[in-house]
Amino acid sequence: MSSSSKNAKSISGNGRKKILVIGKTGTGKSTLCNVLSGKKYDADYFKTSSEGKSCTQKPKFKDVFLNGDEKKPVSLIDTMGFDDPTKNHDAKIIGKLVVKLKKRCDYVNLFVLAVNGQNPRLDGSLLTMIRILEGMFGKQFWNQTVLVFTRMPMSLRDKERREKINKKTDAQLAADFIKIAEEQFGDCSGLRYLYMDAIYEKDDDDEKAAFDSACTKLYEMLEELPGLSTENVKKVATDNALLQRKIKEQEKEMRKIKKVVAAAVVGGSAGALILAPLAAPIAAAGTIGVAGVVGAEAIWTTGVIMAGGIAGAAGAAKGALYSTGDGNETDGNETDGNETDGNETDGSETDGNETDGNETDGNETDG
């Protein structure tokens, strides 16, 4: 039976084995999901894009028959690319994934880590993505992950040509990649792998047999794995998010420093202007040092720069009067108004909780 092309509202409690497909932008995740669903590789079932940017904007949940076999009902989850060059909100992507998984999926049996077989590099973005998922699901993540090399034609002729060019078999190339992964992630020892070319030629017996065989192995893995609950899935801050937070903290500190320096310059200049006319009598009375100390103390203890300059000037003037012997002058009670620094409150930057609105996607049921 055919199924609706709409997302299932929820795949929780449907009793099916569940596969979560993850990978970098451009690895062909959605293309693979289409073919695993028994659809044409470029179908709109899981929307694909030929451009170098992610076409999947949010996780897609679908109930399908694996490779079109109605005896193999499974649920497929297609995810967003974590390193889309047109976006800079990986933290938001992770937040979406966590919320959607908790609300729409009760467990995951198998993680399919899609890697472009034509360029199987374990670079920074892929490492970051894997660390995120490891942090979200814990060490058990590795026991329920299979590495799938995509974009690898599997005809006998293509395999022979690859081996001639690389001087290695496909199995050796996979082993090299897994060895590098094990150096980065100790818990991934014994990582399983498959070669799956979603754009295989159905008229080519070798290519069709290779894809069908890979699907059979995938289903056998899926059958033996328990469900890993999404209840305790947690949001993990990415390296980029942490970096942005550090940059904001540094910028905030720099702004504070600039304010202090600017205020010190203004206060020092004001104090100098006030003290200049009194320089001679102050020097005669020997009070210039006292005035400077009083002024400096007022500056740094009250935090009000102008008060320091005024205090220094007042002290100097009083010292000059005393030195001339004019003691008959009665100083009225001089009250310094308390200058209060307004509390500068940094508004708490709150990441708005992304609320998953009730989507009206119809439940999708195969069979």
N, C-alpha and C positions, 0 to 999 in steps of 0.2 A: 504494500500500500504506500501511497505517497503521503508526504507530510506537509504541513503548512510551512511557508517560508518565513513566518514570523518567529521572533524569539519566544521561547517558553518563559512564562512569567516567573516560574520557579521550577527547579529540578530537585528540590528537597523532597524526600519521602517517596520518590518514584520507584525505588528498588533497583535501579539500574547502576551498573558500574560507570564511574565517571572519570573522564580524561580532561586534564587541563593542559592546553597547548601554550607554550611560552617561547619567546625568542626575540631577537633583535628585529627592528624594522627592516623589511626587505628580505627576510629569510624565507618567505612564502608560507607563513603560518596559516593565513586564511585560505590560500590555495590548497594546502594540505588538508585543512578541515573540510573543504568542499568535497574533495575526492574521498576522504575517509567516510563521508556521509553518503557516498554513492552518487554524488552529483558531478557535473562537469567541472573541471578545474577552475574555470572563470565564471562560474554561476554567481548569482547575487545572493545565494543562500547564506554564505559567509562572504561579505563584500570584499573584493580584492582591488588592488591598485598596481598599475605598472610603473608608477612613479616612485621616487626614493623617499616617500613619506608614508606614515602609517595611515591606512584607510579605516582601521578599527579604532573608534573613539571611546568605546566602553566595552566591557566584557560581554560576549554574546553566549547565551545558553541555549542549547538545542538538544532535543531528544532525537536520535538518529539510529539507523541500522548500519553497523560498521561495514564499510565497503559495499553497502547496498544489500547485505545479507540479513534477511528478516529474522534469522535465528540468533542474531547477535545484536540485540538492542543495547545501546549505550547512550550516555549523555556526553556531549562535547562542549567544552568551554574555550572559546577563542579570546585571547587577551590583547591589550594594546601593546605596541612596541614601546620599550622603555627608553629608547634613545632616538626618538624622532627629532631630526635636526631642525624642524620648524617650531619646536615647542621647548619651553624651559620650565615645565611644571611637573617634573617627575614625581615630586612628593604628592601632588594632586592625583596623579595616575595611580600611585600606590594606594592612596586613600580610597579612591573609587573601587579598586580591586578588592580591598579588604571589606568595605561596606557591602558590595554586591555579593561576595562569596558568603558572608555571614547571613545575608538575608535570603539568598536564592539557592544556595548549595549547602547541603548538610555535611558532605565529605568529598574527598578526592581520593581515587584509587591509584591513579597513574599520572605522573607529570611527564609530558613530552617536551623535551628541550630541543627545539628546532635550531639547527646550525646550517648555514650555507656551505654545502660540501665543496663548492668551487673556491671558497675562500674561508677555510675553517680556522680562523684565528681566534685565540682566546684573548681578546683585547680588553681595554679598560671598561668599555660599556657593557660587554658581556659578563665580565667579572663582577661588576657592580650589580647587574641584574640578578645573577646567581646568588650573591651574598644577601640581597634583599629577600629572595624567596627562602633561602636557608634560614634567615632571621624570622621570617613570617611563620614557617612551618616547623622549624627545629631540625635536628639532625636526621630525623626519620625521613625527611625530604629526599635524601640521597637513596634510601632503600627503595623508594617508589618512583624513581626517575629513569627514563630511557632517553639516550641521546639519539636524535634522528637527523641524519645528514640529508638535506634536501638539495634539489637542483642537480642531481647526479644521474645522468642517463645510464640505464642499466642494461642496454643491449650488449651482446657479446663483443661486438666490434668496438663499442665505446669503452668497455672495461679494458679490453686489450690495449687500446690507444692510451688510456690513462696510465696503465701500468708501464707502458713503453716510455711515456714522457716523464712520469714521476719516479720510475725505477722502483716502484713499490706497489704492492697490491692494495686494494681498497681496505682490506683487513689491517694491513700494516699502517696505512694512513690513519685509520681510526684509532689504532693502538697508540700512535704518536700523540694524537690529540688528547686521548684519555690520560696519558702519562703526564702531560703538561697540566691537565686539570687536577690530577692527584697531587702535584707539587703545590698547587694553590689551595686545594681543599682536601685535607687528609681524610675526611669522612666519605669521599666519593670513590674509594677503592672498590674495584670490581664493577664499575659503571657499565651498564649494558648499552648496546647501540644497534641501530638499524639504518639501512640505506633505503630511502623512500622518495622516488621521483614522482611527484604528483602530476607532472605533465608528460607522463609516459605515453608511448604510442600503443594504442590498444590493438593495432594490427600486427605489432611486433611481438611474437610469442615470448621471446626472452624478457622483454621489458614488462609485459603483462604478468608473466609468471613470477618475476622478481617482486613486483608490487604486491601481488596476491599473497606470496609467501611472507613478505614483511608484515602484511595485515594479520595473517594467521598468528605469527609470533607475537605481535602486539596484543592480540586478543588473549593469547595464552598467558602473557604476563599479567594482563588486566584481571583475569579470572583468579589468579593465585594471590593477588594483593588485597589486604584489608582496606577499609575506608579510613582515611586520615581526616579526622574531624576538623571542620573549619570554625568550630565554636571558639577556640582559643587563638585563632589567627590574629596576629598583632601587626600594627602599622610600624614599619621600620623607616627611620630617617635615612635618606640617601646621602651619599658623599656631597652631592651638589647642594642639597638642602642645608646640611651642616656648614658647608663653606659659605653659603649666602648668609646664614645666621652670624657667623664669625665676622664677615665683612660689615654687617650692620652694626655689630657691637664695636668694632674698631672705628667706624665712621662716627658713632655716637661719642666715643671717647675723644676723638679728634675735635669734634665740635665744642666739647667742654673745655678742652685745652685752649682752643682759639679764643673762647670767651674770657678766660682767665688772663691770657696774655694781653688781649685788647684792653681789658679793664685796668690792668697794671700799668700799661703805657699811659692811658688817660689820667689815672690817679697820680702817677709820678709827675706828669707834666703839670697838672693842676697844683700839686704841692710845691713844685719849683717856682711857679708863677707867684704863689702866695708868699713864699719865703724870700723871694728876691729882694723886695724893698727893705726887708729887715736884716739883711745879711750883715751890715756893718754893726748895728747894736748887738746883734747876737754874738758876733765874733768877739766884741769887746767884753761881753759878760761871760764869755766862755761857755755859753749854753748851746752852741750849735749841735754838739754831740748828743746832748740830752733831747733836744727837739727832734733830731733824726730818729733816736730810739723810740721816743713816744709815738712819732708818726708811723714808724714801721710796725710797732706793736699794734697800733690801731688798725692798720691795714690788714694784717694777717689774722688777728684775733676776731675781728668783727666781720671780715669779708667784704667790707665796704671801702672801696678804694679812695673815694673822695673824702671820706671821714679821716683817713690817714693823713692826707695832705692838710686838711683843716686843723686836725689835732696838732700836727707838727707846727703849723703856723701859730696856733694859739699858744702853744708852749713856748715858742720862740719869743712871741710878743710879751708874754708874762715875764720871761727871763730878762728881757730888755728893760722892762719897767722896774723890776727889782734891782737891776744893776745900777740904775740912775738914782736910786735912793728915794724915789717918789712913792713912799709907802702909805701916803694918806688916801690913796685911791681905794675905794671899797668896791670889790667885785661883787656884783649881784649874783644870786644863785643862778649859775648858767646850766640850763638843762639841755643836754644833747638829746634830741628826739630819737627814739629807737627806730632805726631804719630796718625795716623787716624785709628780708629777701623772700619774695614769693616762692612758695614751694613749686619747683618745676616738676610737674608730673608727666612722666612718659606714658602716654596712653598704652595700655596693654595691647599688644598686637595680637588679636585673636583670630586664629584660623577658623573661619565660619564653618560650623559643622555642616558638611555637605549632606543634605537630607535627600534621601532617595525617594523622590515623589512616587506615588502609586502609578506605575506604568500600566497601561491597559493592553499590553501585549497579550494576545490570546495564548492559552496553553497549547503547546505544540505536542501532538501525540502521534507517534509513528505506529502503525499497525492497527 
